[in-house]
Amino acid sequence: MSFELGRSPQRRAILRSPWLWLILLAHGVYWLTAFPNPDEAYYWLWGQHLDWSYYDHPPFHAWVQGVFSWFGQSQFVLRLPTILSNGLFFWTYYQISTYLYAQRATEAWYVIFLCCWSSPLYFLFLTLAWHDQWLMAFSLTSAYWFIRFLDGMWVNGRGRTVYLYGGSITLGLAGLCKYTAVFIGLTALGVIVSQPKLRSLLRDGRLYTAVAIAVLFTLPILVWNFQNDWLSFQYYVTRSVDSGGPTLRPDAVLFFWLTSALILSPPLVWVLVKSVRLKPSSYISPTYRAMALGLFFVSTGVLSLVGLFSTALYYWNILAYLLLIPLTPLFFISKKSETLRHQSWLNGIQILGTIVAWLLVINYCLLPVTALFGPDGDPDGRMSFGWRQVATVVNRYAPDYDLLLTTDYRSASALAYALNDDSVLAVSERIDQFDVWASSRTLTGHTALVLADDWHPFTKTGPLQLEQGWEQLKTISVQRFGVKIKDYYLYSGVVAARVGAARQVERTAG
């Protein structure tokens, strides 16, 4: 690669962009100041209870959180693994840029980097310490190595085995992050079957060895499910099924498409469409475009089918765009000129990304925007505030009680993190990892301190039932800058019974 080209006017124009630096600043502010999102706290708590796998997701991120907990408990340590996952993610994009664009690799990588951070979807999932960061990093690396192997097969009929096995190992690691990693494997197999030059692989033992390597990584998941009566698989089979609605829901699929396009970034969607339609240049690999489009249609198609019968969420489709984004330099980098083309579209992507990034920072670090308009709206955003205050109050009462309980996994996770107490449990109508932990503990007959809110209120007829004599101890009102965000309610009593979802897991796991 030419370092002269790396200092080209194209690169300087990108680096001088104030929007990129404002987006990266927003990332840093959120990363360092936002209290852990309830799901971040939930997965941190998994790391305090290391196991083969977990009810909601595979175990890799929990294992990482468990290792990093050796460095203490802080927001910095909780999000520290994202530096590693982001590093692998953008390193792989640089490898792809070098492979596809040769001497124009540096300019191409900067365009890719900018498009990723300017997309609200990727800004969010590159910032939060969730499973998705590792899923994206391992899936991208796996897809890239599969492409290198398939290109070798295309050119010389053999391909480098190290790329095939490297791709299967990283695919296995991606599968330990989220089950949607299977889309990478399905896409690679689809390209092999659909391309005559690659079908000889179906008679190649290396392909089946690679499949076996990837499958081996599922052993921890299988062990956990075997020990827990296949609870995780039951969850994904029955998840979000709307039994009261119509059998087919095309409106839900349309909503899935629209929300996916909006959160990815409408101007970026337009640029991706234009980039895909451009004729591949001589430096584009023979199988890259097929893998990129294949991954998009496999992921989007499967999730659209899911949405037709139940519910599909926009962020489940995050793998669909991984290989499309490296095609955007085709649209922006001129073959003959040293200046970027279509600068207005690049500015539009950045400006929209900057606005959304700072709105997210305001909403989760300063004040939920909806709180300015009343007590309702954005219950998830409101859950990010007040936990130090709540923990202080709970600490005053906790020594007199055997159990600390809440009415939802979000509040239980945030409270556990704020108290640095991994014994906090949630007992709610929804089955979650807390029910698995609770199934091995005796709750009935013990005194309990129960935290509830208006989103998930505590009731006498709920899944957690207290004996007569229970009482409300305190209302904790959370405010910011004089604006009320929400109330929490602290109850006390003796546990009389656990019913509903909690009991179901106890019977199943027992």
C-alpha positions as CSV (number, residue, x, y, z in Angstrom):
1,M,0.0,0.0,0.0
2,S,1.3,3.5,-0.8
3,F,1.6,5.7,2.2
4,E,1.6,8.7,-0.2
5,L,-2.0,7.8,-1.1
6,G,-2.7,7.5,2.6
7,R,-2.0,11.2,2.9
8,S,-4.1,12.1,-0.1
9,P,-6.6,15.0,-0.2
10,Q,-9.4,12.4,0.2
11,R,-8.1,11.2,3.5
12,R,-7.4,14.8,4.7
13,A,-11.0,15.8,3.7
14,I,-12.4,13.0,5.8
15,L,-10.2,13.7,8.8
16,R,-11.1,17.4,8.7
17,S,-14.8,16.6,8.9
18,P,-16.1,18.1,12.2
19,W,-19.0,15.7,12.1
20,L,-16.8,12.6,12.5
21,W,-15.1,14.1,15.5
22,L,-18.4,15.2,17.1
23,I,-19.7,11.6,16.7
24,L,-16.6,10.1,18.3
25,L,-16.8,12.7,21.1
26,A,-20.4,11.6,21.7
27,H,-19.2,8.0,21.9
28,G,-16.6,8.9,24.4
29,V,-19.0,10.9,26.6
30,Y,-21.5,8.1,26.6
31,W,-18.9,5.4,27.2
32,L,-17.5,7.2,30.2
33,T,-20.5,8.8,31.9
34,A,-23.7,6.8,31.2
35,F,-24.8,4.5,33.9
36,P,-25.0,0.9,32.5
37,N,-28.0,0.3,30.4
38,P,-30.2,-2.3,32.1
39,D,-29.1,-4.9,29.6
40,E,-25.4,-4.0,30.1
41,A,-26.0,-4.5,33.9
42,Y,-27.9,-7.8,33.2
43,Y,-24.9,-9.2,31.2
44,W,-22.4,-7.9,33.8
45,L,-24.4,-9.9,36.3
46,W,-24.1,-13.0,34.2
47,G,-20.3,-12.6,34.4
48,Q,-20.7,-12.8,38.2
49,H,-22.4,-16.2,37.8
50,L,-20.2,-17.9,35.3
51,D,-21.9,-20.9,33.6
52,W,-21.8,-23.0,30.4
53,S,-24.5,-20.7,28.9
54,Y,-27.5,-18.7,29.8
55,Y,-31.2,-18.5,29.2
56,D,-31.4,-15.5,26.9
57,H,-28.1,-15.8,25.0
58,P,-25.0,-17.8,24.5
59,P,-22.2,-17.3,27.0
60,F,-19.2,-15.5,25.4
61,H,-19.9,-11.9,26.5
62,A,-20.7,-13.1,30.0
63,W,-17.4,-15.0,30.1
64,V,-15.6,-11.8,29.0
65,Q,-17.4,-9.8,31.7
66,G,-16.4,-12.4,34.3
67,V,-12.7,-12.1,33.3
68,F,-12.8,-8.3,33.3
69,S,-14.5,-8.2,36.7
70,W,-11.1,-9.2,38.1
71,F,-10.1,-5.5,37.5
72,G,-12.9,-4.3,39.8
73,Q,-16.4,-2.9,39.3
74,S,-16.8,0.3,37.4
75,Q,-18.5,1.6,34.3
76,F,-15.0,1.9,32.7
77,V,-14.2,-1.8,33.3
78,L,-17.7,-2.9,32.2
79,R,-17.2,-1.2,28.8
80,L,-13.5,-1.9,28.5
81,P,-14.0,-5.1,26.4
82,T,-15.6,-2.9,23.7
83,I,-12.2,-1.6,22.9
84,L,-11.1,-5.1,22.0
85,S,-14.2,-5.9,20.0
86,N,-14.1,-2.6,18.2
87,G,-10.5,-3.1,17.5
88,L,-11.0,-6.5,15.9
89,F,-14.1,-5.1,14.0
90,F,-12.3,-2.2,12.4
91,W,-9.0,-4.1,11.9
92,T,-11.0,-6.6,9.8
93,Y,-12.6,-3.8,7.8
94,Y,-9.0,-2.5,7.1
95,Q,-8.1,-6.0,5.9
96,I,-11.1,-6.0,3.6
97,S,-10.2,-2.5,2.4
98,T,-6.7,-3.6,1.5
99,Y,-8.0,-6.7,-0.2
100,L,-10.7,-5.0,-2.3
101,Y,-9.1,-1.6,-3.0
102,A,-5.3,-2.2,-2.9
103,Q,-3.6,1.2,-3.2
104,R,-6.8,3.0,-2.3
105,A,-7.2,0.9,0.9
106,T,-6.6,3.8,3.4
107,E,-9.1,6.1,1.7
108,A,-11.6,3.2,1.5
109,W,-11.2,2.3,5.2
110,Y,-11.8,5.9,6.3
111,V,-15.0,6.0,4.3
112,I,-16.1,2.7,5.9
113,F,-15.1,3.9,9.4
114,L,-17.1,7.1,8.9
115,C,-20.2,5.3,7.5
116,C,-20.2,2.9,10.5
117,W,-19.9,5.5,13.2
118,S,-22.5,7.8,11.4
119,S,-25.1,5.0,11.3
120,P,-27.3,5.3,14.5
121,L,-27.5,1.4,14.5
122,Y,-23.7,0.9,14.5
123,F,-23.1,3.9,16.8
124,L,-25.4,2.3,19.4
125,F,-24.1,-1.2,19.1
126,L,-20.4,-0.2,18.9
127,T,-20.9,1.8,22.2
128,L,-22.9,-0.5,24.4
129,A,-21.3,-3.5,26.1
130,W,-23.7,-6.1,24.7
131,H,-23.3,-9.4,23.0
132,D,-23.7,-7.7,19.6
133,Q,-20.2,-6.2,19.6
134,W,-18.5,-9.5,19.7
135,L,-21.1,-11.0,17.3
136,M,-20.3,-8.3,14.7
137,A,-16.5,-8.6,15.1
138,F,-16.3,-12.4,14.9
139,S,-19.0,-12.6,12.1
140,L,-17.2,-10.0,10.0
141,T,-13.8,-11.8,10.4
142,S,-15.4,-15.1,9.6
143,A,-17.1,-13.8,6.5
144,Y,-13.9,-12.2,5.3
145,W,-11.8,-15.3,5.7
146,F,-14.5,-17.4,4.0
147,I,-14.4,-15.0,1.1
148,R,-10.6,-15.3,0.9
149,F,-10.9,-19.1,0.8
150,L,-13.7,-19.0,-1.8
151,D,-11.8,-16.6,-4.0
152,G,-8.8,-19.0,-3.9
153,M,-11.2,-21.8,-5.0
154,W,-12.5,-19.6,-7.8
155,V,-9.0,-18.8,-9.1
156,N,-7.1,-22.0,-8.7
157,G,-9.6,-24.6,-7.6
158,R,-7.9,-25.2,-4.2
159,G,-8.1,-22.2,-1.9
160,R,-6.0,-21.8,1.3
161,T,-7.2,-24.1,4.0
162,V,-6.1,-21.7,6.7
163,Y,-8.7,-19.2,5.6
164,L,-11.5,-21.9,5.7
165,Y,-10.6,-23.1,9.1
166,G,-10.0,-19.6,10.4
167,G,-13.5,-18.7,9.2
168,S,-15.0,-21.7,10.9
169,I,-13.3,-20.9,14.2
170,T,-14.5,-17.3,14.2
171,L,-17.9,-18.5,13.1
172,G,-18.0,-20.7,16.1
173,L,-17.0,-17.8,18.4
174,A,-19.7,-15.7,16.8
175,G,-22.2,-18.5,17.6
176,L,-21.1,-18.2,21.2
177,C,-22.2,-14.6,21.1
178,K,-25.6,-14.9,19.4
179,Y,-27.5,-17.5,17.5
180,T,-27.9,-15.2,14.4
181,A,-24.3,-16.0,13.6
182,V,-25.7,-19.0,11.7
183,F,-26.5,-16.5,8.9
184,I,-22.8,-16.3,8.0
185,G,-22.6,-20.1,7.6
186,L,-25.8,-20.3,5.6
187,T,-24.6,-17.5,3.3
188,A,-21.3,-19.2,2.6
189,L,-23.0,-22.5,1.9
190,G,-25.4,-20.7,-0.4
191,V,-22.6,-19.1,-2.4
192,I,-20.9,-22.5,-2.7
193,V,-24.0,-24.2,-4.0
194,S,-25.1,-21.4,-6.3
195,Q,-21.7,-20.9,-8.0
196,P,-20.6,-23.7,-10.4
197,K,-16.9,-22.9,-9.9
198,L,-17.3,-23.7,-6.2
199,R,-19.5,-26.7,-6.2
200,S,-16.5,-29.1,-6.1
201,L,-16.2,-28.1,-2.5
202,L,-19.3,-30.2,-1.7
203,R,-17.0,-33.2,-2.4
204,D,-14.1,-31.7,-0.4
205,G,-13.5,-33.1,3.1
206,R,-12.2,-29.8,4.3
207,L,-15.6,-28.3,4.0
208,Y,-17.1,-30.9,6.4
209,T,-14.2,-30.5,8.8
210,A,-14.9,-26.8,8.9
211,V,-18.5,-27.4,9.6
212,A,-17.5,-29.8,12.4
213,I,-15.2,-27.2,13.9
214,A,-17.9,-24.6,14.0
215,V,-20.4,-27.0,15.5
216,L,-17.9,-27.9,18.3
217,F,-18.2,-24.4,19.6
218,T,-21.9,-25.1,20.5
219,L,-20.9,-27.6,23.1
220,P,-21.2,-25.2,26.1
221,I,-24.7,-24.2,24.9
222,L,-25.8,-27.8,24.5
223,V,-24.4,-28.7,27.9
224,W,-26.3,-25.9,29.6
225,N,-29.5,-26.7,27.8
226,F,-29.2,-30.4,28.6
227,Q,-28.8,-29.5,32.3
228,N,-31.8,-27.1,32.2
229,D,-34.3,-29.1,30.1
230,W,-33.5,-27.1,26.9
231,L,-34.9,-23.9,28.4
232,S,-32.9,-21.6,26.1
233,F,-34.1,-23.4,22.9
234,Q,-37.7,-23.3,24.2
235,Y,-37.4,-19.6,24.7
236,Y,-36.3,-18.9,21.1
237,V,-38.9,-21.2,19.7
238,T,-41.8,-19.5,21.6
239,R,-40.3,-15.9,21.8
240,S,-42.6,-13.0,21.1
241,V,-45.4,-15.1,19.6
242,D,-48.5,-13.1,19.4
243,S,-51.1,-15.8,19.7
244,G,-54.0,-13.3,19.9
245,G,-53.2,-11.7,16.6
246,P,-53.7,-12.8,13.0
247,T,-51.8,-15.8,11.6
248,L,-50.0,-13.7,9.1
249,R,-48.8,-10.2,9.8
250,P,-47.4,-8.4,6.7
251,D,-47.8,-5.1,8.4
252,A,-45.3,-6.3,11.1
253,V,-42.8,-7.2,8.3
254,L,-43.2,-3.8,6.7
255,F,-42.6,-2.2,10.1
256,F,-39.5,-4.3,10.6
257,W,-38.1,-3.1,7.2
258,L,-38.9,0.5,7.9
259,T,-37.4,0.6,11.4
260,S,-34.3,-1.2,10.1
261,A,-33.8,1.4,7.3
262,L,-34.4,4.3,9.7
263,I,-32.0,3.1,12.4
264,L,-29.4,2.2,9.8
265,S,-29.7,5.7,8.4
266,P,-31.8,6.6,5.3
267,P,-29.0,8.4,3.4
268,L,-26.7,5.5,4.1
269,V,-29.4,3.1,2.8
270,W,-29.5,5.1,-0.5
271,V,-25.7,5.0,-0.8
272,L,-25.6,1.3,-0.2
273,V,-28.2,0.7,-2.9
274,K,-26.2,2.9,-5.4
275,S,-22.9,1.1,-4.4
276,V,-24.3,-2.3,-4.9
277,R,-25.5,-1.3,-8.4
278,L,-22.1,-0.1,-9.5
279,K,-20.2,-2.5,-11.7
280,P,-17.5,-4.2,-9.8
281,S,-14.0,-3.0,-10.6
282,S,-11.1,-5.2,-11.3
283,Y,-10.0,-5.2,-7.7
284,I,-13.2,-6.6,-6.4
285,S,-13.0,-10.3,-5.5
286,P,-15.0,-12.8,-7.6
287,T,-17.1,-13.9,-4.6
288,Y,-17.3,-10.8,-2.4
289,R,-20.4,-9.3,-4.0
290,A,-22.2,-12.6,-3.8
291,M,-21.4,-13.0,-0.1
292,A,-22.4,-9.4,0.6
293,L,-25.8,-9.7,-1.1
294,G,-26.3,-13.3,0.1
295,L,-25.8,-12.3,3.8
296,F,-28.2,-9.4,3.4
297,F,-30.9,-11.5,1.9
298,V,-30.4,-14.5,4.1
299,S,-30.6,-12.4,7.3
300,T,-33.3,-10.1,6.2
301,G,-35.3,-12.9,4.6
302,V,-35.2,-15.2,7.6
303,L,-36.1,-12.4,10.0
304,S,-38.9,-11.2,7.7
305,L,-40.3,-14.7,7.8
306,V,-40.1,-14.7,11.6
307,G,-41.8,-11.3,11.6
308,L,-44.6,-12.6,9.5
309,F,-45.7,-15.0,12.3
310,S,-44.4,-13.3,15.5
311,T,-42.0,-10.4,16.1
312,A,-38.7,-9.4,14.5
313,L,-36.7,-6.5,15.9
314,Y,-34.5,-4.2,13.8
315,Y,-31.3,-5.0,15.7
316,W,-31.5,-8.7,15.0
317,N,-30.7,-7.8,11.4
318,I,-27.4,-6.1,12.2
319,L,-25.3,-8.7,10.4
320,A,-27.2,-8.0,7.1
321,Y,-25.1,-4.9,6.4
322,L,-21.7,-6.0,7.5
323,L,-20.4,-6.8,4.0
324,L,-22.4,-4.1,2.2
325,I,-20.7,-1.2,4.0
326,P,-17.3,-1.9,2.4
327,L,-18.8,-1.3,-1.0
328,T,-19.6,2.4,-0.1
329,P,-16.1,3.6,-1.2
330,L,-17.1,2.6,-4.8
331,F,-19.6,5.5,-4.6
332,F,-17.5,8.1,-2.9
333,I,-13.9,7.6,-4.1
334,S,-13.3,8.8,-7.6
335,K,-11.2,6.7,-9.9
336,K,-9.6,9.7,-11.6
337,S,-9.9,12.6,-9.2
338,E,-8.2,13.0,-5.8
339,T,-11.4,14.6,-4.3
340,L,-14.3,12.7,-2.9
341,R,-17.4,12.4,-5.1
342,H,-21.0,13.0,-3.8
343,Q,-19.8,15.0,-0.9
344,S,-23.3,16.2,-0.1
345,W,-24.4,12.6,0.6
346,L,-21.4,12.0,2.8
347,N,-22.2,15.2,4.7
348,G,-25.8,14.1,5.0
349,I,-24.8,10.7,6.5
350,Q,-22.5,12.4,9.0
351,I,-24.9,15.2,10.0
352,L,-27.8,12.8,10.7
353,G,-25.4,10.5,12.6
354,T,-24.1,13.4,14.7
355,I,-27.6,14.6,15.6
356,V,-28.8,11.1,16.6
357,A,-25.6,10.3,18.5
358,W,-25.9,13.5,20.7
359,L,-29.6,12.9,21.2
360,L,-28.7,9.4,22.6
361,V,-26.1,11.0,24.8
362,I,-28.6,13.6,26.1
363,N,-31.3,10.9,26.6
364,Y,-29.1,8.5,28.6
365,C,-26.5,10.7,30.2
366,L,-28.4,13.9,31.1
367,L,-32.1,13.5,31.0
368,P,-34.7,11.3,29.2
369,V,-36.1,13.6,26.5
370,T,-39.6,12.3,27.1
371,A,-39.4,13.4,30.7
372,L,-39.8,17.0,29.5
373,F,-43.3,16.2,28.2
374,G,-44.7,14.3,31.1
375,P,-44.4,11.1,33.2
376,D,-44.9,8.6,30.3
377,G,-42.9,7.5,27.3
378,D,-39.5,5.8,26.8
379,P,-39.6,3.6,30.0
380,D,-36.3,2.0,28.9
381,G,-34.5,5.4,28.8
382,R,-35.9,6.4,32.3
383,M,-34.5,3.1,33.7
384,S,-31.0,4.5,33.3
385,F,-31.3,7.1,36.0
386,G,-31.4,7.3,39.7
387,W,-29.8,4.0,40.6
388,R,-27.2,5.4,43.0
389,Q,-30.0,7.1,44.8
390,V,-32.1,4.0,44.9
391,A,-29.1,1.9,46.1
392,T,-28.5,4.3,49.0
393,V,-32.1,3.9,50.2
394,V,-32.1,0.1,49.7
395,N,-28.8,-0.2,51.7
396,R,-30.5,1.4,54.7
397,Y,-33.1,-1.3,54.8
398,A,-31.3,-4.3,53.4
399,P,-29.5,-5.6,56.5
400,D,-32.9,-6.4,58.1
401,Y,-34.1,-8.7,55.2
402,D,-33.0,-12.1,53.8
403,L,-33.7,-11.3,50.1
404,L,-33.4,-8.4,47.7
405,L,-36.0,-8.8,45.0
406,T,-37.4,-6.6,42.1
407,T,-40.4,-7.0,39.7
408,D,-38.4,-7.0,36.5
409,Y,-35.0,-8.2,35.1
410,R,-34.1,-4.6,34.2
411,S,-34.5,-3.2,37.7
412,A,-32.9,-6.3,39.3
413,S,-29.8,-5.9,37.0
414,A,-29.4,-2.2,37.6
415,L,-29.9,-2.6,41.4
416,A,-27.4,-5.5,41.5
417,Y,-24.9,-3.4,39.7
418,A,-25.5,-0.3,41.8
419,L,-25.1,-2.3,45.0
420,N,-22.4,-4.6,43.6
421,D,-24.5,-7.4,44.9
422,D,-25.0,-10.5,42.7
423,S,-27.6,-12.0,45.0
424,V,-30.4,-9.7,43.8
425,L,-33.2,-11.5,42.0
426,A,-36.1,-10.6,39.8
427,V,-39.5,-12.4,40.1
428,S,-41.8,-11.4,37.3
429,E,-44.3,-12.8,34.8
430,R,-41.5,-13.0,32.2
431,I,-39.1,-15.9,32.4
432,D,-35.5,-14.8,32.3
433,Q,-32.1,-15.8,33.7
434,F,-33.1,-14.7,37.2
435,D,-35.7,-17.5,37.3
436,V,-32.9,-20.0,36.5
437,W,-30.9,-18.7,39.5
438,A,-34.0,-18.5,41.7
439,S,-34.8,-22.1,41.0
440,S,-31.8,-23.3,43.0
441,R,-32.7,-21.0,46.0
442,T,-35.4,-21.3,48.6
443,L,-37.4,-18.1,48.7
444,T,-40.6,-19.2,50.5
445,G,-40.7,-18.2,54.2
446,H,-37.8,-15.6,53.9
447,T,-38.2,-11.9,54.6
448,A,-37.9,-9.9,51.4
449,L,-37.3,-6.3,50.4
450,V,-39.0,-5.7,47.0
451,L,-38.3,-2.9,44.6
452,A,-41.1,-2.1,42.0
453,D,-42.0,0.8,39.7
454,D,-45.0,1.9,37.6
455,W,-43.8,-0.1,34.6
456,H,-43.7,-3.3,36.5
457,P,-45.8,-2.8,39.6
458,F,-45.9,-5.1,42.6
459,T,-49.3,-6.7,43.2
460,K,-50.7,-9.2,45.7
461,T,-51.7,-11.5,42.8
462,G,-48.4,-11.3,40.9
463,P,-45.8,-14.1,40.5
464,L,-44.3,-13.1,43.9
465,Q,-46.7,-13.4,46.7
466,L,-46.0,-12.1,50.2
467,E,-47.8,-13.1,53.4
468,Q,-50.3,-10.9,55.1
469,G,-48.7,-7.9,56.7
470,W,-46.6,-6.8,53.8
471,E,-46.2,-3.0,53.6
472,Q,-44.8,-0.2,51.4
473,L,-41.8,1.2,53.1
474,K,-40.9,4.1,50.9
475,T,-41.4,5.9,47.5
476,I,-38.2,6.9,45.9
477,S,-38.7,9.8,43.4
478,V,-36.0,10.2,40.8
479,Q,-35.4,13.6,39.4
480,R,-32.8,15.3,37.2
481,F,-32.4,19.1,36.9
482,G,-35.7,19.5,38.8
483,V,-37.5,17.3,36.2
484,K,-39.2,14.2,37.5
485,I,-38.2,11.0,35.7
486,K,-40.0,8.2,37.6
487,D,-40.8,6.7,41.0
488,Y,-39.6,3.5,42.6
489,Y,-41.5,1.8,45.4
490,L,-40.0,-0.3,48.2
491,Y,-42.0,-3.0,49.8
492,S,-41.3,-5.5,52.6
493,G,-42.8,-8.8,53.7
494,V,-42.4,-12.5,54.0
495,V,-42.4,-14.6,50.8
496,A,-45.5,-16.9,50.8
497,A,-45.2,-18.3,47.4
498,R,-43.7,-18.1,43.9
499,V,-46.2,-18.7,41.1
500,G,-46.5,-18.3,37.4
501,A,-43.3,-18.2,35.3
502,A,-40.9,-18.5,38.2
503,R,-42.5,-21.7,39.4
504,Q,-42.6,-23.1,35.9
505,V,-38.8,-22.7,35.6
506,E,-38.3,-24.2,39.1
507,R,-40.3,-27.3,38.1
508,T,-38.6,-27.6,34.7
509,A,-35.0,-27.1,36.0
510,G,-35.7,-29.3,39.0
